[in-house]
Amino acid sequence: MEFVTNKYNLNSIYTAVDNPVNTVYVCESKYKLDGTRYTLWEIKDHVLARQLVSQLEGNGNCDIFSIGSKMYFLFPYREFRSLKDFYKGSSPTLNEGEAICIRLVMECMTCKLPFPILQLILAQERINLSKDGSVYFDYCIDLTEFSVKTMERDCANQCVGILLEMLEPFVDQKANSQMILSAKRWRSGYSTFIELYKDVHMAEAPAKKYKLWVRLKRWFKRNSELLFRILLVFCLVLLALVIIMIISQLLTGGVPFLRLFFNPFKEIGTETMLQ
């Protein structure tokens, strides 16, 4: 499917969400050689379209336009690296887990998304963990449950549920962060993300110093993909050099650059260098 305006010419790569209220397409720019991708919302409900315009108009991360009778909202595309999957797969320590929790809260505070949209992102777990440990959101969400009545309190307490799930593996360690969030959640909850940030940050466990071999093991585990790529490139370079040497040997009977490592001068004028 193609979406054409005076500013964009987009080709749909695949459909991420499709329901009676909205469709979400992942699109690629037709005329940009770098293959720039976008997340495109097609809104089918006119009331929802008006509500979204009032919420997102002027937002720097969103471009709004219409094609025919339908409204479209264009966002940057972000690769889906599920926080839930990659967090568990990395087997973090308590310190690492709490650090990621803090980054999630900070992303909620700084993303500049309206609370009704942020709440859906959190509820549908469109939360991602990058290779460097940073947290970011993507925009492939179902807008069926969208409500303009959603407030910061709703988002903060939705976030608490995610944080408690992330801290669950550390219950046996009696993590202060897990106990404080759990108690506060069932008493009165949180009204703002600032409150939530303060509690998680204040309860963060002191950094534990591990032995050198443990730190090296964790470093190799975190960077295994990068190390593999470096090793692969190194092997390819070596292979290329071997091929060049073989071709040179066949064509010239020698390998010219190897002569740099030997003294080719056996005699200068009438004097021999072998004496």
C-alpha positions as CSV (number, residue, x, y, z in Angstrom):
1,M,0.0,0.0,0.0
2,E,1.2,3.5,-0.9
3,F,0.6,6.8,1.0
4,V,1.3,9.9,-0.9
5,T,1.2,13.6,0.2
6,N,3.0,16.7,-0.9
7,K,5.6,15.9,1.7
8,Y,5.8,12.1,1.8
9,N,5.7,9.1,-0.5
10,L,5.5,6.0,1.7
11,N,5.3,2.3,1.0
12,S,3.8,0.0,3.6
13,I,6.2,-2.8,4.5
14,Y,3.9,-4.6,6.9
15,T,0.8,-4.0,9.1
16,A,1.6,-4.1,12.8
17,V,-2.0,-3.5,14.1
18,D,-5.4,-3.7,12.5
19,N,-8.8,-3.3,14.2
20,P,-12.0,-1.3,13.6
21,V,-10.5,1.8,15.3
22,N,-7.0,2.1,13.8
23,T,-4.4,0.4,11.6
24,V,-0.7,0.8,12.2
25,Y,1.7,0.4,9.3
26,V,5.4,0.3,9.2
27,C,6.4,2.2,6.1
28,E,9.5,3.0,4.2
29,S,10.2,6.3,2.3
30,K,10.1,5.6,-1.4
31,Y,12.6,8.3,-2.4
32,K,15.1,8.2,0.4
33,L,18.1,6.0,-0.4
34,D,18.8,5.3,3.2
35,G,15.5,3.4,3.6
36,T,14.1,5.7,6.3
37,R,11.2,4.0,8.1
38,Y,8.2,5.4,9.9
39,T,5.3,4.2,12.0
40,L,2.0,5.3,10.5
41,W,-1.4,5.4,12.2
42,E,-4.5,5.3,10.1
43,I,-7.5,6.4,12.1
44,K,-10.9,5.1,11.1
45,D,-13.0,6.6,13.8
46,H,-13.7,10.4,13.3
47,V,-14.2,11.1,17.0
48,L,-10.9,9.5,17.9
49,A,-9.2,11.4,15.0
50,R,-10.3,14.7,16.5
51,Q,-9.2,13.7,20.0
52,L,-5.7,12.6,18.7
53,V,-5.3,15.9,16.8
54,S,-5.9,17.9,20.0
55,Q,-3.5,15.6,21.9
56,L,-0.7,15.5,19.3
57,E,-0.8,18.8,17.4
58,G,2.5,20.5,17.8
59,N,4.3,17.4,19.1
60,G,7.7,17.3,17.5
61,N,7.7,13.5,17.1
62,C,4.5,13.4,15.2
63,D,3.4,14.7,11.8
64,I,-0.4,14.9,11.1
65,F,-2.0,14.8,7.6
66,S,-5.1,13.6,5.9
67,I,-5.6,11.5,2.8
68,G,-9.2,11.5,1.6
69,S,-11.5,11.2,4.6
70,K,-8.9,9.5,6.9
71,M,-6.5,11.1,9.3
72,Y,-2.9,9.9,9.6
73,F,-0.3,10.3,12.3
74,L,3.3,9.7,11.4
75,F,6.0,8.8,14.0
76,P,9.6,7.8,13.7
77,Y,10.1,4.0,13.5
78,R,11.9,2.3,16.3
79,E,13.1,-1.3,16.2
80,F,11.1,-3.6,18.4
81,R,13.4,-5.1,21.1
82,S,11.0,-6.1,23.8
83,L,12.1,-5.0,27.2
84,K,10.4,-8.1,28.7
85,D,12.3,-10.5,26.5
86,F,15.7,-8.9,26.4
87,Y,15.7,-8.0,30.1
88,K,15.1,-11.6,31.2
89,G,17.5,-12.9,28.6
90,S,20.4,-10.7,30.0
91,S,20.0,-12.1,33.5
92,P,20.7,-8.8,35.2
93,T,22.0,-8.3,38.7
94,L,20.0,-6.3,41.2
95,N,22.0,-3.2,40.5
96,E,21.6,-3.6,36.7
97,G,17.9,-4.3,37.1
98,E,17.3,-1.2,39.2
99,A,19.3,0.9,36.8
100,I,17.0,-0.2,33.9
101,C,13.9,0.5,36.1
102,I,15.2,4.0,36.6
103,R,15.8,4.5,32.9
104,L,12.2,3.4,32.2
105,V,10.8,5.9,34.6
106,M,13.0,8.6,33.1
107,E,11.8,7.7,29.6
108,C,8.2,8.1,30.8
109,M,9.1,11.5,32.2
110,T,10.9,12.8,29.1
111,C,9.2,11.2,26.1
112,K,6.7,14.2,25.8
113,L,3.8,11.9,24.9
114,P,0.3,12.7,26.0
115,F,-0.7,10.5,29.0
116,P,-3.6,8.7,27.2
117,I,-1.0,7.5,24.6
118,L,1.7,6.8,27.1
119,Q,-0.7,4.6,29.2
120,L,-1.5,2.5,26.1
121,I,2.2,2.1,25.4
122,L,2.9,0.9,28.9
123,A,-0.2,-1.3,29.1
124,Q,0.6,-3.0,25.7
125,E,4.3,-3.3,26.7
126,R,5.6,-1.4,23.6
127,I,8.8,-0.8,25.7
128,N,12.2,-1.7,24.2
129,L,15.6,-2.3,25.6
130,S,18.5,-1.3,23.3
131,K,21.9,-3.1,23.2
132,D,23.5,-0.3,25.3
133,G,20.9,-0.7,28.0
134,S,18.8,2.4,27.2
135,V,15.0,2.2,27.2
136,Y,12.7,3.6,24.5
137,F,9.1,3.2,23.2
138,D,7.7,2.3,19.9
139,Y,4.3,3.5,18.5
140,C,2.7,0.2,17.3
141,I,-0.3,0.4,19.6
142,D,-3.9,-0.6,19.5
143,L,-6.0,2.6,20.1
144,T,-9.3,0.8,21.0
145,E,-9.0,1.6,24.7
146,F,-7.9,5.2,24.1
147,S,-9.4,7.7,26.6
148,V,-8.8,11.4,27.0
149,K,-9.5,11.0,30.7
150,T,-6.3,9.1,31.3
151,M,-4.0,11.1,33.7
152,E,-0.5,10.9,34.9
153,R,-1.6,8.9,37.9
154,D,-2.9,6.2,35.6
155,C,0.4,6.0,33.7
156,A,2.6,6.1,36.9
157,N,0.7,3.2,38.4
158,Q,0.8,1.2,35.2
159,C,4.5,1.7,35.2
160,V,4.8,0.5,38.8
161,G,3.3,-2.9,37.7
162,I,6.0,-3.2,35.1
163,L,8.8,-2.3,37.6
164,L,7.6,-4.8,40.1
165,E,7.6,-7.5,37.5
166,M,11.2,-6.6,36.6
167,L,12.2,-6.7,40.3
168,E,10.4,-10.0,41.0
169,P,13.6,-12.1,40.6
170,F,15.2,-10.1,43.5
171,V,12.5,-10.8,46.1
172,D,14.8,-13.2,47.9
173,Q,17.4,-10.5,48.1
174,K,14.9,-8.3,49.9
175,A,15.5,-5.4,47.5
176,N,14.4,-2.1,49.0
177,S,13.1,-0.9,45.7
178,Q,10.7,-3.9,45.3
179,M,9.4,-3.6,48.9
180,I,8.8,0.1,48.7
181,L,7.0,0.0,45.3
182,S,4.9,-2.9,46.4
183,A,3.8,-1.3,49.7
184,K,3.1,2.1,48.0
185,R,1.2,0.6,45.2
186,W,-1.3,-1.1,47.4
187,R,-1.6,1.8,49.9
188,S,-2.3,4.8,47.7
189,G,-0.3,4.4,44.5
190,Y,1.6,7.2,42.8
191,S,0.3,10.5,41.5
192,T,3.3,11.6,39.5
193,F,6.4,10.1,37.9
194,I,8.6,12.3,40.0
195,E,7.3,10.5,43.1
196,L,8.0,7.2,41.5
197,Y,11.5,8.2,40.3
198,K,12.4,9.4,43.8
199,D,11.4,6.1,45.4
200,V,13.2,3.9,42.9
201,H,16.3,6.1,43.0
202,M,16.4,6.4,46.8
203,A,15.9,2.7,47.3
204,E,18.5,1.7,44.7
205,A,21.0,-0.9,46.2
206,P,24.6,0.3,46.6
207,A,26.8,-0.8,43.6
208,K,28.4,-4.1,44.5
209,K,32.1,-4.6,43.4
210,Y,32.6,-7.9,41.7
211,K,35.9,-9.7,41.2
212,L,37.8,-9.0,38.0
213,W,37.0,-12.3,36.4
214,V,33.2,-11.9,37.1
215,R,33.3,-8.4,35.6
216,L,35.2,-9.7,32.5
217,K,32.7,-12.6,32.2
218,R,29.7,-10.1,32.2
219,W,31.5,-7.8,29.8
220,F,32.1,-10.6,27.3
221,K,28.5,-11.7,27.7
222,R,27.2,-8.2,27.0
223,N,29.5,-7.6,24.1
224,S,29.5,-11.1,22.6
225,E,27.8,-9.9,19.4
226,L,30.2,-7.1,18.8
227,L,33.2,-9.3,19.5
228,F,31.9,-11.9,17.0
229,R,31.5,-9.2,14.3
230,I,35.1,-8.0,15.0
231,L,36.4,-11.5,14.8
232,L,34.5,-12.1,11.5
233,V,35.9,-9.0,9.9
234,F,39.4,-9.9,11.0
235,C,39.0,-13.4,9.5
236,L,37.7,-11.9,6.2
237,V,40.7,-9.6,6.0
238,L,43.1,-12.4,6.6
239,L,41.3,-14.5,3.9
240,A,41.6,-11.6,1.5
241,L,45.3,-11.2,2.2
242,V,45.9,-15.0,1.6
243,I,44.0,-14.8,-1.7
244,I,46.1,-11.8,-2.8
245,M,49.3,-13.6,-1.9
246,I,48.4,-16.7,-3.8
247,I,47.4,-14.7,-6.9
248,S,50.7,-12.7,-6.6
249,Q,52.7,-15.9,-6.3
250,L,51.1,-17.4,-9.4
251,L,51.5,-14.2,-11.5
252,T,54.9,-12.9,-10.5
253,G,56.6,-15.8,-8.8
254,G,56.7,-14.0,-5.5
255,V,54.9,-11.8,-3.1
256,P,56.3,-8.2,-3.5
257,F,55.3,-6.8,-0.1
258,L,57.1,-9.7,1.8
259,R,60.4,-8.3,0.4
260,L,60.0,-5.5,2.9
261,F,60.8,-7.9,5.7
262,F,64.0,-9.2,4.1
263,N,67.3,-7.4,3.0
264,P,67.3,-7.7,-0.8
265,F,70.8,-6.1,-1.1
266,K,73.5,-8.8,-1.4
267,E,76.1,-6.6,-3.2
268,I,76.6,-2.8,-3.4
269,G,79.0,-1.8,-6.2
270,T,82.0,-4.0,-5.8
271,E,81.4,-4.9,-2.2
272,T,79.4,-7.9,-1.2
273,M,77.1,-7.8,1.8
274,L,77.6,-11.5,2.6
275,Q,81.1,-11.1,4.0
